[in-house]
């Protein structure tokens, strides 16, 4: 009945078919047979989603908001654009923009990376010995391909033209990458698989280029927007919404937390010490979390003291009267070990937090109190920061669960490619959850309170971005010959220098950007600047907050 049957006859055709099915990822090529599937999944299906989002966005009240002007103001509101009251009124009661528009604008991030990757790979393939990613020519190209499209997209200057130019440029450089040398025996083991097995060590975590680019791009967008919102060239529909809705800055705040969670998964992964795999206890994790949190909490206190001392404008419904984003960031590493002690599965913990938090918000008087309570005590005055922390903690844990999938080194070449499926699964789960809450239950996203739809939207978007970066890397690197595919790559090939510099000192960059934002607002009347003046100030500001990171990177100094 049971056991092995040594007399079983094997059909060679079936055996070959099984081999082909298990190794499809190695030999996939774009041809007449695979093109229809690519068109269906890469164009038709996204096009249907685009049409669905466009046809339903008005029902969700996510349409773009009209810019505020002095003519639209209530007579009781000060009309002088240089006053603190006017600046606070200007960013109040905003409704955000549509999901379609947000994703269209941020598609320039992916297209910029695609252009850079194709151009760099083509140049490296042409002459590997003389390739240098740190030349001035490469630096100028990086600034052009990453910064200029961001400026154009976020200030509504020729968005569709920018997208078209990026697509055309990417296609041009993509065609310059020659195919890998022909292999006579296509069923022979892939040479890259052997290098993966030989270099694999349990517990070892090597830098992942797609993660570095993903984090740096999110940081670059966040730092640019925190000052750009104070200028008239930045559409207010991209600024943070009052309570319900979606906008680019809302997505940027969540992406900051989610990306920090992806990298923060290192703290819960087993580590290799003296050739042995060790796991840290809860007390050790708490001590590490406190060491990480202390500098960020100090920055939060310093920011509060400085803004109060200079009477800097602030929006109370953003985080509260005394709370700021640094407090949220500082408390996350402390609470993560406590959440892990309750349940080892980060996905279960994060989902449970979101479901319970959303149920309390929607089914109890808590929601009404959060939206309308007077700021009569310390808790009520900072309710946005205190209660949204639950959502941000769940979002951070979701990021950590994804980090557990993508951070450790893959033991085999096949396992490395299977990560695409894992990230795609996170994206699909978050997307389904978002549509369930938003379209079925009718709950709109709220960055102000970090509710469940908002957290799932952020998680889905970030998983999608990471997945696309991984696909681009796999596509371009698969064209390289085996001897160039995994080793011998110079600096500047895997990650652009400007993005690598921002990534290795991300918190320092964020701090510098906040200090520059405050200094510029105190010295320049941003709302009185013309379009040309605004673009010049924003351009200088971008280069200035990037400069410390570049200098630290050049000196091989890594802060945080």
C-alpha positions in Angstrom: 0.0 0.0 0.0 2.4 2.7 1.2 6.1 3.4 0.8 8.2 3.7 -2.3 7.6 1.7 -5.4 10.9 1.0 -7.1 9.2 -0.5 -10.2 7.3 2.8 -11.0 7.9 3.8 -14.6 8.6 7.4 -15.1 7.5 9.2 -18.3 10.4 11.4 -19.6 7.9 14.0 -20.9 6.2 14.4 -17.6 9.6 14.6 -15.8 10.7 17.3 -18.2 7.5 19.2 -17.7 7.9 19.1 -14.0 11.5 20.3 -14.3 10.4 23.2 -16.6 7.7 24.2 -14.2 10.0 24.3 -11.2 12.7 26.3 -13.1 10.5 28.7 -15.0 12.0 31.7 -13.1 15.4 31.0 -14.5 14.6 31.0 -18.2 11.7 33.4 -18.5 11.9 35.6 -21.6 9.6 38.0 -23.3 8.3 36.3 -26.5 5.1 35.8 -28.4 3.8 33.3 -25.8 4.5 35.4 -22.7 3.7 38.8 -24.1 -0.2 38.4 -23.8 0.2 37.5 -20.1 2.5 40.5 -19.5 0.1 42.8 -21.3 -2.9 41.5 -19.4 -1.3 41.7 -15.9 0.9 44.8 -16.6 -1.5 47.0 -18.6 -5.0 45.7 -18.7 -5.5 44.8 -15.0 -3.8 48.0 -13.7 -5.9 49.9 -16.3 -9.1 48.4 -14.9 -8.0 49.4 -11.4 -7.3 52.9 -12.7 -10.7 53.1 -14.3 -12.4 51.8 -11.1 -10.6 54.3 -8.9 -11.4 57.1 -11.3 -15.1 56.2 -11.4 -15.5 55.9 -7.6 -13.3 58.6 -6.3 -16.1 61.2 -6.0 -18.2 58.8 -4.0 -15.4 58.6 -1.5 -15.1 62.4 -1.4 -11.5 62.2 -2.4 -11.6 64.8 -5.2 -9.0 67.5 -5.3 -9.5 70.6 -3.2 -9.4 74.1 -4.6 -6.6 76.3 -3.4 -7.5 78.7 -0.6 -7.2 82.4 -1.4 -7.8 85.6 0.5 -11.0 86.1 -1.4 -12.4 82.8 0.0 -11.6 83.8 3.6 -14.1 84.5 6.3 -14.1 88.2 7.2 -13.0 87.2 10.8 -9.9 85.5 9.5 -6.8 87.7 9.1 -6.0 88.4 5.5 -2.3 89.1 5.9 -0.4 86.1 4.5 2.7 86.9 6.6 0.9 86.3 10.0 0.9 83.1 12.0 -2.9 82.9 12.0 -3.1 83.0 8.2 -0.5 80.3 7.8 -2.4 78.1 10.2 -5.7 78.8 8.5 -4.2 78.0 5.1 -3.5 74.4 5.9 -6.8 73.8 7.9 -9.9 71.9 6.7 -8.2 70.4 3.6 -9.8 67.4 1.9 -6.8 66.0 0.0 -6.7 64.6 -3.5 -7.8 61.4 -5.2 -6.0 58.1 -5.0 -5.5 58.1 -8.7 -3.7 61.4 -8.7 -1.5 60.5 -5.8 -0.3 57.3 -7.4 0.1 59.0 -10.7 2.4 61.7 -9.1 4.4 59.1 -7.2 4.9 56.9 -10.2 7.6 59.3 -11.2 9.7 57.8 -8.3 9.6 54.3 -9.9 10.2 55.6 -13.4 13.2 57.7 -12.2 14.8 54.6 -10.7 14.1 52.6 -13.8 15.8 55.2 -16.0 18.8 55.3 -13.7 19.1 51.5 -13.4 18.9 50.9 -17.2 21.4 53.6 -18.0 23.9 52.4 -15.3 23.6 48.8 -16.3 24.1 49.6 -20.0 27.2 51.6 -19.2 28.6 48.9 -16.8 27.9 46.2 -19.3 29.7 48.1 -22.0 32.9 48.5 -20.1 33.0 47.0 -16.6 36.7 47.8 -16.0 36.3 51.5 -16.5 32.9 52.0 -14.9 32.7 54.5 -12.0 29.5 55.4 -10.3 31.1 58.3 -8.4 32.1 60.5 -11.2 30.7 64.0 -11.6 28.8 63.0 -14.7 27.0 60.3 -12.7 26.3 62.7 -9.9 24.7 65.3 -12.3 22.7 62.5 -14.0 21.4 61.3 -10.6 20.3 64.8 -9.6 18.6 65.3 -12.9 16.8 62.0 -13.0 15.7 61.9 -9.3 15.3 65.6 -8.3 13.9 67.3 -11.4 10.9 64.9 -11.9 10.1 65.2 -8.2 10.0 69.0 -8.5 7.9 68.8 -11.6 5.4 66.3 -10.2 4.9 67.8 -6.8 4.4 71.4 -8.1 2.1 70.3 -10.9 4.4 71.4 -13.7 4.0 69.2 -16.7 3.2 66.0 -14.8 2.2 64.0 -17.8 5.1 65.3 -19.9 7.4 64.3 -17.1 6.0 60.8 -17.0 6.2 60.5 -20.8 9.8 61.7 -20.9 10.8 59.2 -18.1 9.1 56.3 -19.9 10.8 57.2 -23.2 14.2 57.6 -21.5 13.9 54.3 -19.7 13.0 52.5 -22.9 16.0 54.1 -24.7 18.5 52.9 -22.1 16.8 49.6 -21.6 17.4 48.7 -25.3 21.0 49.5 -24.9 21.5 46.6 -22.4 22.6 43.6 -24.4 21.3 40.2 -23.6 23.3 37.8 -21.5 25.5 35.3 -23.6 23.7 32.4 -25.1 23.9 29.2 -23.1 23.9 26.1 -25.3 22.5 23.9 -22.5 19.6 26.0 -21.2 18.7 23.3 -18.6 22.1 23.3 -17.0 22.3 24.8 -13.5 22.3 28.5 -13.4 25.9 29.8 -12.5 24.3 32.4 -10.2 22.7 29.6 -8.1 26.1 28.3 -7.1 27.4 31.7 -6.0 24.3 32.1 -3.8 24.8 28.8 -2.1 28.5 29.4 -1.6 28.1 32.9 -0.1 25.1 32.1 2.1 25.6 32.1 5.9 22.6 31.7 8.3 22.0 34.9 10.2 23.9 37.1 7.8 22.2 40.2 6.5 23.9 42.0 3.6 22.6 45.3 2.2 19.8 45.1 -0.3 19.9 47.7 -3.0 16.1 47.8 -3.5 15.6 48.5 0.2 18.2 51.3 0.2 16.6 52.9 -2.8 13.1 52.5 -1.4 14.0 54.1 2.0 16.0 56.9 0.5 13.2 57.8 -2.0 10.6 58.0 0.7 12.9 60.2 2.8 13.7 62.5 -0.1 10.0 63.0 -0.8 9.2 63.6 2.9 12.0 66.1 3.3 11.0 68.0 0.2 7.3 68.2 1.1 7.8 69.6 4.6 9.1 72.9 3.2 7.3 72.9 -0.1 3.9 73.0 1.6 4.7 76.5 2.8 4.9 77.8 -0.8 2.1 78.6 -3.2 3.7 76.4 -5.9 2.9 73.3 -3.8 -0.8 72.4 -4.3 -2.7 72.3 -1.1 -4.5 69.1 -2.2 -1.2 67.4 -1.6 -0.9 68.7 2.0 -2.2 66.8 5.1 -5.9 66.5 5.3 -7.9 67.7 8.2 -9.5 64.4 9.3 -10.6 62.1 6.5 -9.2 61.8 3.0 -5.9 61.0 1.3 -3.0 63.1 0.2 0.7 62.8 -0.7 1.9 64.2 2.6 -0.4 61.8 4.5 1.1 58.9 2.6 4.6 60.3 3.2 4.2 60.3 7.0 2.9 56.7 7.0 5.7 55.6 4.6 8.3 57.0 6.9 7.0 54.8 9.7 6.5 51.7 7.5 9.9 51.9 6.0 11.5 52.3 9.5 9.7 49.1 10.4 11.0 47.2 7.4 14.6 48.1 8.5 13.8 47.7 12.2 13.1 44.0 11.7 16.9 43.6 12.1 16.3 43.9 15.9 14.1 40.8 16.1 16.0 38.6 13.6 18.4 36.0 14.9 22.0 37.3 14.7 25.2 35.6 13.9 27.8 36.0 16.7 31.1 34.2 16.6 29.8 31.8 14.1 26.7 31.0 16.1 23.0 32.0 15.7 21.8 33.8 18.8 18.4 35.4 19.7 18.1 38.2 22.2 15.8 38.1 25.2 12.9 40.6 25.9 15.0 42.5 28.4 17.9 42.9 25.9 15.5 44.1 23.2 13.9 46.6 25.6 17.4 48.0 26.5 18.2 48.3 22.8 14.9 50.0 22.1 15.5 52.5 24.9 19.0 53.3 23.5 17.4 53.9 20.1 14.5 55.9 21.4 16.3 58.3 23.8 18.0 60.6 21.1 14.7 60.8 19.1 12.7 61.7 22.2 15.2 64.4 23.1 14.8 65.8 19.6 11.0 65.8 20.1 11.4 67.8 23.4 13.9 70.2 21.7 11.5 70.7 18.8 8.6 71.5 21.2 10.7 74.0 23.2 12.0 75.8 20.0 8.6 76.1 18.3 7.0 77.5 21.5 9.9 79.9 22.1 9.7 81.5 18.6 5.9 81.3 18.3 6.2 79.1 15.2 3.0 78.2 13.4 1.5 74.8 14.2 -1.7 72.9 13.3 -3.2 71.5 16.5 -5.2 68.8 14.7 -2.0 67.4 13.2 -0.6 65.7 16.3 -2.0 67.7 19.2 -1.0 70.8 21.1 2.3 69.5 22.5 2.9 66.3 20.6 5.1 66.1 17.5 6.2 63.3 15.1 9.5 62.8 16.9 7.6 61.5 20.0 5.8 59.0 17.8 9.0 57.8 16.3 10.8 57.7 19.7 8.1 55.5 21.4 7.9 52.9 18.6 11.2 51.0 19.5 10.1 50.7 23.1 6.7 49.3 22.4 7.8 46.8 19.7 9.4 44.2 22.2 6.3 44.4 24.3 4.1 43.6 21.3 6.4 40.7 20.4 6.1 39.3 23.9 2.4 38.9 23.5 2.5 37.2 20.1 5.6 36.2 18.1 3.8 36.7 14.8 4.0 40.3 13.9 1.2 40.1 11.3 -1.2 38.7 13.9 -0.3 41.4 16.4 -0.6 44.3 13.9 -3.9 43.1 12.5 -5.3 42.6 16.0 -4.3 46.1 17.0 -5.9 47.6 13.9 -9.1 45.7 14.2 -9.6 46.4 17.9 -8.6 50.1 17.5 -11.0 50.6 14.6 -13.8 48.8 16.4 -13.4 51.1 19.4 -13.3 54.1 17.2 -16.4 53.2 15.1 -18.6 51.4 17.6 -18.0 53.3 20.8 -18.2 57.0 21.8 -14.4 57.1 21.4 -14.6 58.3 17.8 -16.9 61.2 18.5 -14.7 62.3 21.4 -11.5 62.1 19.3 -13.1 64.3 16.6 -14.9 66.9 18.6 -13.6 67.0 22.2 -12.3 70.3 23.7 -8.7 70.5 24.6 -9.3 70.9 28.3 -6.6 68.6 29.7 -3.3 67.1 28.6 -4.8 63.9 27.1 -7.5 65.8 25.2 -5.0 68.4 24.0 -2.8 65.7 22.5 -5.4 63.0 21.6 -4.3 62.9 17.9 -0.7 62.0 18.8 -1.6 59.6 21.6 -4.3 57.6 19.9 -2.8 57.6 16.4 0.2 56.0 18.0 -1.7 52.8 18.1 -2.2 52.9 14.3 1.4 53.8 13.7 2.6 51.0 16.0 0.5 48.5 14.0 1.9 50.0 10.8 5.5 49.7 12.1 4.8 46.0 13.0 3.5 45.4 9.5 6.7 46.9 8.1 8.7 44.6 10.4 6.8 41.6 9.2 7.7 42.5 5.6 11.3 43.1 6.7 11.5 39.6 8.1 10.8 38.4 4.6 13.2 40.6 2.6 16.1 41.4 5.0 17.8 38.0 5.6 20.0 36.7 2.9 18.4 34.1 0.6 19.9 30.6 0.8 19.3 29.9 -2.9 18.7 31.8 -6.1 15.2 30.4 -6.3 14.4 31.6 -2.8 15.6 35.1 -3.7 13.2 35.3 -6.6 10.4 33.8 -4.4 10.6 36.9 -2.3 8.8 38.7 -5.1 5.8 36.4 -4.3 6.0 37.2 -0.6 6.0 40.9 -1.1 3.2 40.6 -3.7 1.2 38.7 -1.1 1.6 41.6 1.4 0.6 44.0 -1.2 -2.5 42.0 -2.2 -3.6 41.5 1.5 -3.2 45.1 2.3 -5.1 46.2 -0.8 -8.0 43.8 -0.2 -8.2 45.0 3.5 -8.2 48.7 2.3 -11.0 48.1 -0.2 -12.9 46.1 2.5 -12.8 49.0 5.0 -13.2 51.8 2.5 -15.7 50.5 -0.1 -17.6 47.8 1.9 -17.7 49.3 5.3 -17.6 52.9 4.1 -14.8 54.0 6.4 -12.5 56.7 4.9 -8.8 56.8 5.6 -7.7 59.2 8.4 -4.0 60.1 8.9 -5.1 62.3 11.9 -6.1 59.2 13.9 -4.2 56.5 11.9 -7.2 54.4 11.5 -7.3 50.9 9.8 -8.0 52.0 6.2 -5.1 54.5 6.4 -2.7 51.9 7.7 -3.7 49.3 5.1 -3.4 51.9 2.3 0.1 52.9 3.4 1.2 49.3 3.8 -0.2 48.4 0.4 1.5 51.3 -1.3 4.8 50.7 0.3 4.7 46.9 -0.5 3.8 47.8 -4.1 6.7 50.2 -4.4 9.2 47.7 -2.9 7.9 45.0 -5.2 8.3 47.2 -8.3 11.9 48.1 -7.2 12.7 44.4 -6.8 11.2 43.6 -10.2 13.2 46.3 -11.9 16.4 45.0 -10.3 15.7 41.4 -11.3 14.9 42.4 -14.8 17.9 44.6 -15.4 20.4 42.4 -13.6 19.2 39.2 -15.4 20.7 40.7 -18.6 24.2 40.8 -17.1 26.6 37.9 -17.8 27.0 35.5 -14.8 30.5 36.7 -14.0 29.1 40.3 -13.6 25.8 39.3 -12.0 26.6 39.1 -8.3 30.2 40.2 -7.7 32.8 42.8 -8.7 30.4 45.7 -8.9 31.8 49.1 -8.1 30.3 51.7 -5.8 27.5 53.6 -7.5 26.2 50.6 -9.5 23.8 49.1 -7.0 22.5 52.3 -5.5 22.8 56.0 -6.6 25.3 57.9 -4.5 22.8 60.6 -3.5 20.3 58.0 -2.3 22.9 55.8 -0.6 24.1 58.9 1.3 20.6 59.7 2.5 19.8 56.1 3.4 22.8 55.5 5.7 22.2 58.8 7.5 18.4 59.0 7.2 17.5 60.4 10.6 20.3 63.0 10.3 18.9 64.1 7.0 15.4 64.3 8.4 16.7 66.4 11.3 18.6 68.8 9.1 15.6 69.2 6.8 13.4 70.1 9.8 16.0 72.7 11.0 16.3 74.2 7.6 12.5 74.3 7.2 12.2 76.3 10.4 15.1 78.7 9.5 13.7 79.4 6.0 10.2 80.1 7.3 11.6 82.6 9.8 13.8 84.3 7.3 11.6 84.2 4.1 8.0 85.1 3.6 7.3 81.9 1.6 3.7 82.8 0.6 4.9 86.0 -1.0 7.4 84.3 -3.2 6.9 84.1 -7.0 7.0 80.8 -8.8 10.7 81.3 -9.8 11.7 82.4 -6.4 9.9 79.4 -4.8 11.6 76.9 -7.1 15.0 78.5 -6.4 14.5 78.4 -2.7 13.3 74.8 -2.8 16.2 73.8 -5.0 18.7 75.3 -2.7 17.0 73.8 0.3 17.1 70.3 -1.3 20.8 70.5 -2.0 21.4 71.9 1.5 19.7 69.0 3.4 21.4 66.5 1.1 24.9 68.1 1.6 25.6 66.8 5.2 24.6 63.3 4.2 26.9 63.4 1.2 29.8 64.7 3.2 29.3 62.0 5.9 29.0 59.3 3.2 32.2 60.5 1.5 34.0 60.4 4.9 32.6 56.9 5.6 30.8 58.2 8.7 27.4 56.7 9.6 25.3 58.4 12.3 21.7 57.3 12.1 
